[in-house]
Amino acid sequence: MSNSSCVLSTTELSFSYGGRKTVDRANLQLQAGTLTALVGPNGAGKSTLLHLLEGRLKPSQGSINCSKQIGLMPQRAAIDWSFPITAQDMVQLGTPSNCNTTSANHPNQLLERVGMGAMGSRRLSHLSGGQQQRILLARALMQQTEILLLDEPCSAIDPPTREHLLRVMREQAESGQTLLVSSHDWGSALNDYDQVVVMDGQILANGTPDAVREKLSDMTCMMGSHCCG
């Protein structure tokens, strides 16, 4: 895909916390309408990078070039699921008042899309981990942003749920939304995504799954032999 379709780029983006540089001179480009996996080990800086791109954190150095709206689906662990609201309330929580709600992005329709159509009135505390992941995705879709960042949306869930969420994300990319998805699942990243970004503080590889697979096989992998498989 040509650079003319680039919707977000970073130049030498860095972030330091407690004297440690968690993101180190990251140069990244996201192309419009692509589904991109962001993979790396624990502590690689994936969540920090997503928070920098979304604006929750300010970089120590470098720049972000983006003129599009950016939304973020946080990790499930970052949410207080004892909050006394329903699944439908959660989908609408934080939605801008000027958000154009249509039949396609009505909370009930979004719950249906993620396989939670019968759970709208259920309290958050009564949902399983996989159900909570689906609620967070529906909430992220409700924001209608042109770029969507998802932090470990498929972690600790069963394979059928993971496949369902991947299908929803693929549909969003095919509709023109740009998605960047952090993950520990190397197999899925190299088989189910348009682009793959490999990160361990720095960005070690960035390209199509085939190009990344070839690059990893040619380099000394410092993140464990499984990442080169």
CYANA upper distance limits for C-alpha pairs under 8 A (distance plus 0.5 A):
  1 MET  CA      5 SER  CA      7.64
  1 MET  CA     31 GLN  CA      7.75
  2 SER  CA      6 CYS  CA      8.02
  3 ASN  CA     31 GLN  CA      8.08
  5 SER  CA     31 GLN  CA      5.97
  5 SER  CA     32 ALA  CA      6.02
  6 CYS  CA     29 GLN  CA      6.96
  6 CYS  CA     30 LEU  CA      6.13
  6 CYS  CA     31 GLN  CA      4.82
  6 CYS  CA     32 ALA  CA      6.48
  7 VAL  CA     29 GLN  CA      8.16
  7 VAL  CA     30 LEU  CA      6.42
  7 VAL  CA     31 GLN  CA      6.22
  7 VAL  CA     32 ALA  CA      6.23
  7 VAL  CA     66 CYS  CA      6.69
  7 VAL  CA     67 SER  CA      7.88
  7 VAL  CA     68 LYS  CA      7.52
  8 LEU  CA     28 LEU  CA      8.39
  8 LEU  CA     29 GLN  CA      6.24
  8 LEU  CA     30 LEU  CA      5.73
  8 LEU  CA     31 GLN  CA      7.79
  8 LEU  CA     64 ILE  CA      7.88
  8 LEU  CA     65 ASN  CA      6.28
  8 LEU  CA     66 CYS  CA      5.20
  8 LEU  CA     67 SER  CA      8.19
  8 LEU  CA     68 LYS  CA      8.38
  9 SER  CA     27 ASN  CA      7.72
  9 SER  CA     28 LEU  CA      5.81
  9 SER  CA     29 GLN  CA      4.85
  9 SER  CA     30 LEU  CA      6.91
  9 SER  CA     64 ILE  CA      6.43
  9 SER  CA     65 ASN  CA      5.73
  9 SER  CA     66 CYS  CA      7.17
 10 THR  CA     26 ALA  CA      7.29
 10 THR  CA     27 ASN  CA      5.58
 10 THR  CA     28 LEU  CA      5.64
 10 THR  CA     29 GLN  CA      7.21
 10 THR  CA     62 GLY  CA      7.90
 10 THR  CA     63 SER  CA      6.14
 10 THR  CA     64 ILE  CA      4.97
 10 THR  CA     65 ASN  CA      6.60
 11 THR  CA     25 ARG  CA      7.71
 11 THR  CA     26 ALA  CA      7.08
 11 THR  CA     27 ASN  CA      5.42
 11 THR  CA     28 LEU  CA      7.70
 11 THR  CA     62 GLY  CA      6.01
 11 THR  CA     63 SER  CA      5.83
 11 THR  CA     64 ILE  CA      7.10
 12 GLU  CA     24 ASP  CA      7.91
 12 GLU  CA     25 ARG  CA      4.29
 12 GLU  CA     26 ALA  CA      5.55
 12 GLU  CA     27 ASN  CA      6.02
 12 GLU  CA     61 GLN  CA      7.68
 12 GLU  CA     62 GLY  CA      5.22
 12 GLU  CA     63 SER  CA      7.41
 13 LEU  CA     23 VAL  CA      7.62
 13 LEU  CA     24 ASP  CA      7.11
 13 LEU  CA     25 ARG  CA      5.14
 13 LEU  CA     26 ALA  CA      5.24
 13 LEU  CA     27 ASN  CA      7.07
 13 LEU  CA     59 PRO  CA      7.12
 13 LEU  CA     60 SER  CA      8.25
 13 LEU  CA     61 GLN  CA      6.36
 13 LEU  CA     62 GLY  CA      4.66
 13 LEU  CA     63 SER  CA      6.27
 13 LEU  CA     64 ILE  CA      7.88
 14 SER  CA     21 LYS  CA      7.62
 14 SER  CA     22 THR  CA      8.05
 14 SER  CA     23 VAL  CA      5.32
 14 SER  CA     24 ASP  CA      5.15
 14 SER  CA     25 ARG  CA      5.49
 14 SER  CA     26 ALA  CA      6.99
 14 SER  CA     59 PRO  CA      6.24
 14 SER  CA     60 SER  CA      6.04
 14 SER  CA     61 GLN  CA      5.73
 14 SER  CA     62 GLY  CA      6.64
 15 PHE  CA     21 LYS  CA      6.21
 15 PHE  CA     22 THR  CA      6.37
 15 PHE  CA     23 VAL  CA      5.51
 15 PHE  CA     24 ASP  CA      7.26
 15 PHE  CA     48 THR  CA      8.48
 15 PHE  CA     58 LYS  CA      8.19
 15 PHE  CA     59 PRO  CA      5.56
 15 PHE  CA     60 SER  CA      5.24
 15 PHE  CA     61 GLN  CA      7.39
 16 SER  CA     20 ARG  CA      5.76
 16 SER  CA     21 LYS  CA      4.53
 16 SER  CA     22 THR  CA      6.18
 16 SER  CA     23 VAL  CA      7.52
 16 SER  CA     60 SER  CA      6.78
 17 TYR  CA     21 LYS  CA      6.82
 17 TYR  CA     22 THR  CA      7.35
 21 LYS  CA    201 GLY  CA      8.04
 22 THR  CA     43 GLY  CA      8.26
 22 THR  CA     44 ALA  CA      7.65
 22 THR  CA     45 GLY  CA      5.81
 22 THR  CA     48 THR  CA      7.86
 22 THR  CA    201 GLY  CA      6.00
 23 VAL  CA     44 ALA  CA      8.44
 23 VAL  CA     45 GLY  CA      6.12
 23 VAL  CA     48 THR  CA      7.69
 23 VAL  CA     49 LEU  CA      7.23
 23 VAL  CA    201 GLY  CA      5.24
 23 VAL  CA    202 GLN  CA      6.72
 24 ASP  CA    201 GLY  CA      5.90
 24 ASP  CA    202 GLN  CA      5.46
 25 ARG  CA     62 GLY  CA      7.74
 25 ARG  CA    202 GLN  CA      6.87
 26 ALA  CA    202 GLN  CA      6.20
 26 ALA  CA    203 ILE  CA      6.21
 27 ASN  CA    203 ILE  CA      7.61
 28 LEU  CA    203 ILE  CA      8.43
 28 LEU  CA    206 ASN  CA      8.32
 30 LEU  CA     34 THR  CA      8.07
 30 LEU  CA     36 THR  CA      8.40
 30 LEU  CA    178 THR  CA      8.05
 31 GLN  CA    178 THR  CA      7.61
 32 ALA  CA    176 GLY  CA      7.19
 32 ALA  CA    177 GLN  CA      7.40
 32 ALA  CA    178 THR  CA      5.87
 33 GLY  CA    173 ALA  CA      5.23
 33 GLY  CA    174 GLU  CA      6.77
 33 GLY  CA    175 SER  CA      7.65
 33 GLY  CA    176 GLY  CA      4.75
 33 GLY  CA    177 GLN  CA      5.44
 33 GLY  CA    178 THR  CA      5.02
 33 GLY  CA    179 LEU  CA      7.97
 34 THR  CA    173 ALA  CA      5.93
 34 THR  CA    174 GLU  CA      8.21
 34 THR  CA    176 GLY  CA      8.24
 34 THR  CA    177 GLN  CA      7.84
 34 THR  CA    178 THR  CA      5.67
 34 THR  CA    179 LEU  CA      6.77
 34 THR  CA    194 ASP  CA      6.61
 34 THR  CA    195 GLN  CA      7.81
 35 LEU  CA    169 MET  CA      7.91
 35 LEU  CA    170 ARG  CA      7.23
 35 LEU  CA    173 ALA  CA      6.36
 35 LEU  CA    178 THR  CA      6.85
 35 LEU  CA    179 LEU  CA      5.47
 35 LEU  CA    180 LEU  CA      6.77
 35 LEU  CA    181 VAL  CA      8.12
 35 LEU  CA    193 TYR  CA      6.06
 35 LEU  CA    194 ASP  CA      5.89
 35 LEU  CA    195 GLN  CA      7.06
 36 THR  CA    179 LEU  CA      6.58
 36 THR  CA    180 LEU  CA      5.32
 36 THR  CA    181 VAL  CA      6.61
 36 THR  CA    193 TYR  CA      6.24
 36 THR  CA    194 ASP  CA      6.33
 36 THR  CA    195 GLN  CA      5.06
 36 THR  CA    196 VAL  CA      6.01
 36 THR  CA    197 VAL  CA      7.74
 37 ALA  CA    180 LEU  CA      6.41
 37 ALA  CA    181 VAL  CA      5.36
 37 ALA  CA    182 SER  CA      6.35
 37 ALA  CA    183 SER  CA      7.22
 37 ALA  CA    189 ALA  CA      6.08
 37 ALA  CA    193 TYR  CA      6.80
 37 ALA  CA    195 GLN  CA      6.84
 37 ALA  CA    196 VAL  CA      5.29
 37 ALA  CA    197 VAL  CA      6.56
 38 LEU  CA     46 LYS  CA      7.47
 38 LEU  CA    180 LEU  CA      7.18
 38 LEU  CA    181 VAL  CA      6.14
 38 LEU  CA    182 SER  CA      4.88
 38 LEU  CA    183 SER  CA      6.55
 38 LEU  CA    189 ALA  CA      8.47
 38 LEU  CA    196 VAL  CA      6.61
 38 LEU  CA    197 VAL  CA      5.28
 38 LEU  CA    198 VAL  CA      6.56
 38 LEU  CA    199 MET  CA      7.57
 39 VAL  CA     46 LYS  CA      7.98
 39 VAL  CA    182 SER  CA      6.34
 39 VAL  CA    183 SER  CA      5.66
 39 VAL  CA    184 HIS  CA      6.21
 39 VAL  CA    185 ASP  CA      7.87
 39 VAL  CA    186 TRP  CA      7.46
 39 VAL  CA    189 ALA  CA      7.94
 39 VAL  CA    196 VAL  CA      7.91
 39 VAL  CA    197 VAL  CA      6.71
 39 VAL  CA    198 VAL  CA      5.56
 39 VAL  CA    199 MET  CA      6.60
 40 GLY  CA     44 ALA  CA      6.24
 40 GLY  CA     46 LYS  CA      7.77
 40 GLY  CA    183 SER  CA      7.88
 40 GLY  CA    184 HIS  CA      6.79
 40 GLY  CA    198 VAL  CA      6.33
 40 GLY  CA    199 MET  CA      5.59
 40 GLY  CA    200 ASP  CA      6.35
 40 GLY  CA    223 MET  CA      8.20
 41 PRO  CA    184 HIS  CA      7.23
 41 PRO  CA    200 ASP  CA      7.45
 41 PRO  CA    223 MET  CA      7.22
 43 GLY  CA    200 ASP  CA      8.17
 44 ALA  CA    199 MET  CA      6.60
 44 ALA  CA    200 ASP  CA      4.70
 44 ALA  CA    201 GLY  CA      5.59
 45 GLY  CA     49 LEU  CA      6.52
 45 GLY  CA    199 MET  CA      7.85
 45 GLY  CA    200 ASP  CA      7.18
 45 GLY  CA    201 GLY  CA      5.99
 46 LYS  CA     50 LEU  CA      6.90
 46 LYS  CA    182 SER  CA      6.95
 46 LYS  CA    199 MET  CA      7.57
 47 SER  CA     51 HIS  CA      6.72
 47 SER  CA    151 ASP  CA      6.98
 47 SER  CA    182 SER  CA      8.00
 48 THR  CA     52 LEU  CA      6.65
 48 THR  CA     57 LEU  CA      8.27
 49 LEU  CA     53 LEU  CA      6.72
 50 LEU  CA     54 GLU  CA      6.67
 50 LEU  CA     72 LEU  CA      8.25
 50 LEU  CA    149 LEU  CA      7.02
 50 LEU  CA    151 ASP  CA      7.99
 51 HIS  CA     55 GLY  CA      6.50
 51 HIS  CA     56 ARG  CA      5.67
 51 HIS  CA     57 LEU  CA      6.15
 52 LEU  CA     56 ARG  CA      6.53
 52 LEU  CA     57 LEU  CA      5.27
 52 LEU  CA     58 LYS  CA      6.58
 52 LEU  CA     59 PRO  CA      7.03
 53 LEU  CA     64 ILE  CA      7.57
 53 LEU  CA     70 ILE  CA      8.47
 54 GLU  CA     70 ILE  CA      6.39
 54 GLU  CA     71 GLY  CA      7.19
 54 GLU  CA     72 LEU  CA      7.16
 54 GLU  CA    149 LEU  CA      8.29
 59 PRO  CA     63 SER  CA      7.98
 68 LYS  CA    145 THR  CA      8.30
 68 LYS  CA    146 GLU  CA      6.55
 68 LYS  CA    147 ILE  CA      7.34
 69 GLN  CA    145 THR  CA      5.65
 69 GLN  CA    146 GLU  CA      5.96
 69 GLN  CA    147 ILE  CA      6.68
 70 ILE  CA    145 THR  CA      6.06
 70 ILE  CA    146 GLU  CA      6.84
 70 ILE  CA    147 ILE  CA      5.25
 70 ILE  CA    148 LEU  CA      6.29
 70 ILE  CA    149 LEU  CA      7.86
 71 GLY  CA    140 ALA  CA      7.23
 71 GLY  CA    143 GLN  CA      7.39
 71 GLY  CA    145 THR  CA      6.18
 71 GLY  CA    146 GLU  CA      8.42
 71 GLY  CA    147 ILE  CA      6.76
 71 GLY  CA    148 LEU  CA      5.29
 71 GLY  CA    149 LEU  CA      6.54
 72 LEU  CA    140 ALA  CA      7.14
 72 LEU  CA    148 LEU  CA      6.36
 72 LEU  CA    149 LEU  CA      5.17
 72 LEU  CA    150 LEU  CA      6.34
 72 LEU  CA    151 ASP  CA      8.11
 73 MET  CA    136 LEU  CA      6.90
 73 MET  CA    137 LEU  CA      7.14
 73 MET  CA    139 ARG  CA      8.40
 73 MET  CA    140 ALA  CA      6.08
 73 MET  CA    148 LEU  CA      8.10
 73 MET  CA    149 LEU  CA      6.65
 73 MET  CA    150 LEU  CA      5.16
 73 MET  CA    151 ASP  CA      6.47
 73 MET  CA    153 PRO  CA      8.21
 74 PRO  CA     78 ALA  CA      7.16
 74 PRO  CA     79 ILE  CA      8.46
 74 PRO  CA    136 LEU  CA      8.29
 74 PRO  CA    150 LEU  CA      7.03
 74 PRO  CA    151 ASP  CA      5.78
 74 PRO  CA    152 GLU  CA      8.36
 75 GLN  CA     79 ILE  CA      7.97
 75 GLN  CA    150 LEU  CA      8.43
 75 GLN  CA    151 ASP  CA      5.75
 75 GLN  CA    152 GLU  CA      6.44
 75 GLN  CA    153 PRO  CA      7.38
 76 ARG  CA    132 GLN  CA      7.61
 76 ARG  CA    133 GLN  CA      6.99
 76 ARG  CA    136 LEU  CA      8.08
 76 ARG  CA    153 PRO  CA      8.34
 81 TRP  CA    124 LEU  CA      6.06
 81 TRP  CA    125 SER  CA      5.98
 82 SER  CA    124 LEU  CA      7.08
 82 SER  CA    125 SER  CA      5.67
 83 PHE  CA    124 LEU  CA      7.48
 83 PHE  CA    125 SER  CA      7.97
 84 PRO  CA    123 ARG  CA      7.15
 84 PRO  CA    124 LEU  CA      7.55
 84 PRO  CA    125 SER  CA      8.23
 85 ILE  CA     89 ASP  CA      6.49
 85 ILE  CA     90 MET  CA      7.35
 85 ILE  CA    123 ARG  CA      6.18
 85 ILE  CA    124 LEU  CA      6.85
 86 THR  CA     90 MET  CA      6.81
 86 THR  CA    120 GLY  CA      7.05
 86 THR  CA    121 SER  CA      5.84
 86 THR  CA    122 ARG  CA      5.75
 86 THR  CA    123 ARG  CA      4.75
 86 THR  CA    124 LEU  CA      6.19
 87 ALA  CA     91 VAL  CA      6.92
 87 ALA  CA    119 MET  CA      7.24
 87 ALA  CA    120 GLY  CA      5.45
 87 ALA  CA    121 SER  CA      6.65
 87 ALA  CA    122 ARG  CA      6.34
 87 ALA  CA    123 ARG  CA      6.60
 87 ALA  CA    124 LEU  CA      6.33
 87 ALA  CA    135 ILE  CA      7.09
 88 GLN  CA     92 GLN  CA      7.09
 88 GLN  CA    107 PRO  CA      6.78
 88 GLN  CA    108 ASN  CA      7.66
 88 GLN  CA    111 LEU  CA      8.23
 88 GLN  CA    120 GLY  CA      5.21
 88 GLN  CA    121 SER  CA      6.95
 89 ASP  CA     93 LEU  CA      6.55
 90 MET  CA    135 ILE  CA      7.78
 90 MET  CA    136 LEU  CA      8.44
 90 MET  CA    139 ARG  CA      7.33
 91 VAL  CA    107 PRO  CA      6.73
 91 VAL  CA    135 ILE  CA      6.92
 91 VAL  CA    136 LEU  CA      7.61
 91 VAL  CA    138 ALA  CA      6.50
 91 VAL  CA    139 ARG  CA      4.53
 91 VAL  CA    140 ALA  CA      8.28
 91 VAL  CA    142 MET  CA      7.41
 92 GLN  CA    107 PRO  CA      7.26
 92 GLN  CA    139 ARG  CA      6.93
 92 GLN  CA    142 MET  CA      7.58
 93 LEU  CA    139 ARG  CA      8.02
 95 THR  CA     99 CYS  CA      7.24
 95 THR  CA    142 MET  CA      7.56
 95 THR  CA    143 GLN  CA      6.50
 96 PRO  CA    143 GLN  CA      8.06
 99 CYS  CA    143 GLN  CA      7.75
 99 CYS  CA    144 GLN  CA      8.32
101 THR  CA    105 ASN  CA      6.43
101 THR  CA    106 HIS  CA      6.31
102 THR  CA    106 HIS  CA      6.29
103 SER  CA    109 GLN  CA      7.45
104 ALA  CA    109 GLN  CA      6.70
104 ALA  CA    110 LEU  CA      7.92
105 ASN  CA    109 GLN  CA      6.61
105 ASN  CA    110 LEU  CA      6.31
105 ASN  CA    141 LEU  CA      8.14
105 ASN  CA    142 MET  CA      6.62
106 HIS  CA    110 LEU  CA      6.68
106 HIS  CA    142 MET  CA      8.12
107 PRO  CA    111 LEU  CA      6.59
107 PRO  CA    138 ALA  CA      8.14
107 PRO  CA    142 MET  CA      7.70
108 ASN  CA    112 GLU  CA      6.72
108 ASN  CA    117 GLY  CA      7.04
108 ASN  CA    120 GLY  CA      7.58
109 GLN  CA    113 ARG  CA      6.77
109 GLN  CA    117 GLY  CA      7.94
110 LEU  CA    114 VAL  CA      6.95
110 LEU  CA    138 ALA  CA      5.96
110 LEU  CA    141 LEU  CA      8.05
110 LEU  CA    142 MET  CA      7.96
111 LEU  CA    115 GLY  CA      6.81
111 LEU  CA    116 MET  CA      5.28
111 LEU  CA    117 GLY  CA      5.38
111 LEU  CA    119 MET  CA      8.35
111 LEU  CA    120 GLY  CA      7.59
111 LEU  CA    134 ARG  CA      8.41
111 LEU  CA    135 ILE  CA      7.62
111 LEU  CA    138 ALA  CA      6.60
112 GLU  CA    116 MET  CA      5.82
112 GLU  CA    117 GLY  CA      4.44
112 GLU  CA    118 ALA  CA      8.22
113 ARG  CA    117 GLY  CA      8.02
113 ARG  CA    138 ALA  CA      8.45
113 ARG  CA    168 VAL  CA      7.87
114 VAL  CA    134 ARG  CA      6.20
114 VAL  CA    135 ILE  CA      8.17
114 VAL  CA    137 LEU  CA      8.08
114 VAL  CA    138 ALA  CA      7.13
114 VAL  CA    164 HIS  CA      7.77
114 VAL  CA    165 LEU  CA      7.32
114 VAL  CA    168 VAL  CA      7.56
115 GLY  CA    134 ARG  CA      8.00
115 GLY  CA    164 HIS  CA      8.47
116 MET  CA    120 GLY  CA      7.55
116 MET  CA    131 GLN  CA      7.81
116 MET  CA    134 ARG  CA      7.75
116 MET  CA    135 ILE  CA      8.15
122 ARG  CA    126 HIS  CA      7.17
122 ARG  CA    127 LEU  CA      7.95
123 ARG  CA    127 LEU  CA      7.58
124 LEU  CA    132 GLN  CA      7.98
127 LEU  CA    131 GLN  CA      6.17
127 LEU  CA    132 GLN  CA      6.57
128 SER  CA    132 GLN  CA      6.67
129 GLY  CA    133 GLN  CA      6.87
129 GLY  CA    156 ALA  CA      8.11
129 GLY  CA    157 ILE  CA      7.45
130 GLY  CA    134 ARG  CA      7.00
130 GLY  CA    156 ALA  CA      8.12
130 GLY  CA    157 ILE  CA      5.72
130 GLY  CA    158 ASP  CA      7.81
130 GLY  CA    161 THR  CA      7.33
131 GLN  CA    135 ILE  CA      6.83
132 GLN  CA    136 LEU  CA      6.80
133 GLN  CA    137 LEU  CA      6.85
133 GLN  CA    153 PRO  CA      6.70
133 GLN  CA    154 CYS  CA      7.94
134 ARG  CA    138 ALA  CA      6.71
134 ARG  CA    165 LEU  CA      7.83
135 ILE  CA    139 ARG  CA      6.64
136 LEU  CA    140 ALA  CA      6.68
137 LEU  CA    141 LEU  CA      6.71
137 LEU  CA    153 PRO  CA      8.00
138 ALA  CA    142 MET  CA      6.69
139 ARG  CA    143 GLN  CA      7.45
140 ALA  CA    144 GLN  CA      8.18
140 ALA  CA    148 LEU  CA      8.05
141 LEU  CA    145 THR  CA      8.20
145 THR  CA    177 GLN  CA      8.18
146 GLU  CA    176 GLY  CA      8.36
146 GLU  CA    177 GLN  CA      5.74
146 GLU  CA    178 THR  CA      6.85
147 ILE  CA    177 GLN  CA      6.44
147 ILE  CA    178 THR  CA      5.22
147 ILE  CA    179 LEU  CA      6.39
147 ILE  CA    180 LEU  CA      8.47
148 LEU  CA    177 GLN  CA      7.81
148 LEU  CA    178 THR  CA      6.66
148 LEU  CA    179 LEU  CA      5.32
148 LEU  CA    180 LEU  CA      6.96
149 LEU  CA    179 LEU  CA      6.33
149 LEU  CA    180 LEU  CA      5.41
149 LEU  CA    181 VAL  CA      6.48
150 LEU  CA    179 LEU  CA      7.94
150 LEU  CA    180 LEU  CA      6.76
150 LEU  CA    181 VAL  CA      5.23
150 LEU  CA    182 SER  CA      6.81
151 ASP  CA    181 VAL  CA      6.62
151 ASP  CA    182 SER  CA      5.62
151 ASP  CA    183 SER  CA      7.93
152 GLU  CA    181 VAL  CA      7.35
152 GLU  CA    182 SER  CA      5.67
152 GLU  CA    183 SER  CA      5.70
152 GLU  CA    184 HIS  CA      8.29
153 PRO  CA    181 VAL  CA      7.99
153 PRO  CA    182 SER  CA      8.20
153 PRO  CA    183 SER  CA      8.24
154 CYS  CA    162 ARG  CA      6.03
154 CYS  CA    165 LEU  CA      7.93
154 CYS  CA    183 SER  CA      7.86
155 SER  CA    183 SER  CA      7.92
155 SER  CA    184 HIS  CA      8.35
157 ILE  CA    161 THR  CA      6.94
157 ILE  CA    162 ARG  CA      6.92
158 ASP  CA    162 ARG  CA      6.77
159 PRO  CA    163 GLU  CA      6.62
160 PRO  CA    164 HIS  CA      6.71
161 THR  CA    165 LEU  CA      6.73
162 ARG  CA    166 LEU  CA      6.65
163 GLU  CA    167 ARG  CA      6.74
164 HIS  CA    168 VAL  CA      6.95
165 LEU  CA    169 MET  CA      6.71
166 LEU  CA    170 ARG  CA      6.54
167 ARG  CA    171 GLU  CA      6.69
168 VAL  CA    172 GLN  CA      6.86
169 MET  CA    173 ALA  CA      6.89
169 MET  CA    179 LEU  CA      8.07
170 ARG  CA    174 GLU  CA      6.69
171 GLU  CA    175 SER  CA      6.72
172 GLN  CA    176 GLY  CA      7.09
172 GLN  CA    177 GLN  CA      6.03
172 GLN  CA    178 THR  CA      8.26
173 ALA  CA    177 GLN  CA      5.32
173 ALA  CA    178 THR  CA      6.25
173 ALA  CA    179 LEU  CA      7.18
183 SER  CA    189 ALA  CA      8.20
185 ASP  CA    189 ALA  CA      6.72
186 TRP  CA    190 LEU  CA      6.64
186 TRP  CA    227 CYS  CA      6.96
187 GLY  CA    191 ASN  CA      6.77
188 SER  CA    192 ASP  CA      5.79
188 SER  CA    193 TYR  CA      7.90
189 ALA  CA    193 TYR  CA      6.14
189 ALA  CA    196 VAL  CA      6.97
189 ALA  CA    209 PRO  CA      7.91
190 LEU  CA    196 VAL  CA      7.58
190 LEU  CA    209 PRO  CA      5.35
190 LEU  CA    210 ASP  CA      7.98
190 LEU  CA    213 ARG  CA      7.86
191 ASN  CA    209 PRO  CA      7.45
193 TYR  CA    209 PRO  CA      7.83
194 ASP  CA    208 THR  CA      6.65
194 ASP  CA    209 PRO  CA      7.51
195 GLN  CA    206 ASN  CA      7.79
195 GLN  CA    207 GLY  CA      5.85
195 GLN  CA    208 THR  CA      5.02
195 GLN  CA    209 PRO  CA      6.47
196 VAL  CA    205 ALA  CA      8.24
196 VAL  CA    206 ASN  CA      6.20
196 VAL  CA    207 GLY  CA      6.09
196 VAL  CA    208 THR  CA      6.48
196 VAL  CA    209 PRO  CA      6.31
196 VAL  CA    212 VAL  CA      7.33
197 VAL  CA    203 ILE  CA      7.44
197 VAL  CA    204 LEU  CA      8.19
197 VAL  CA    205 ALA  CA      6.27
197 VAL  CA    206 ASN  CA      4.90
197 VAL  CA    207 GLY  CA      7.22
197 VAL  CA    212 VAL  CA      8.50
198 VAL  CA    203 ILE  CA      6.30
198 VAL  CA    204 LEU  CA      5.95
198 VAL  CA    205 ALA  CA      5.54
198 VAL  CA    206 ASN  CA      6.83
199 MET  CA    203 ILE  CA      4.92
199 MET  CA    204 LEU  CA      6.12
199 MET  CA    205 ALA  CA      7.81
200 ASP  CA    204 LEU  CA      7.52
200 ASP  CA    223 MET  CA      8.40
205 ALA  CA    212 VAL  CA      6.49
205 ALA  CA    215 LYS  CA      7.61
205 ALA  CA    216 LEU  CA      8.17
206 ASN  CA    212 VAL  CA      6.89
207 GLY  CA    211 ALA  CA      6.35
207 GLY  CA    212 VAL  CA      6.29
208 THR  CA    212 VAL  CA      6.61
209 PRO  CA    213 ARG  CA      6.46
210 ASP  CA    214 GLU  CA      6.68
211 ALA  CA    215 LYS  CA      6.68
212 VAL  CA    216 LEU  CA      6.57
213 ARG  CA    217 SER  CA      6.75
213 ARG  CA    228 CYS  CA      7.36
213 ARG  CA    229 GLY  CA      8.29
214 GLU  CA    218 ASP  CA      6.94
215 LYS  CA    219 MET  CA      6.92
216 LEU  CA    220 THR  CA      8.07
216 LEU  CA    221 CYS  CA      7.32
216 LEU  CA    227 CYS  CA      8.34
216 LEU  CA    228 CYS  CA      5.98
217 SER  CA    228 CYS  CA      6.30
217 SER  CA    229 GLY  CA      8.48
221 CYS  CA    225 SER  CA      7.20
221 CYS  CA    227 CYS  CA      7.94
221 CYS  CA    228 CYS  CA      7.56
223 MET  CA    227 CYS  CA      7.18
224 GLY  CA    228 CYS  CA      8.46
225 SER  CA    229 GLY  CA      7.63
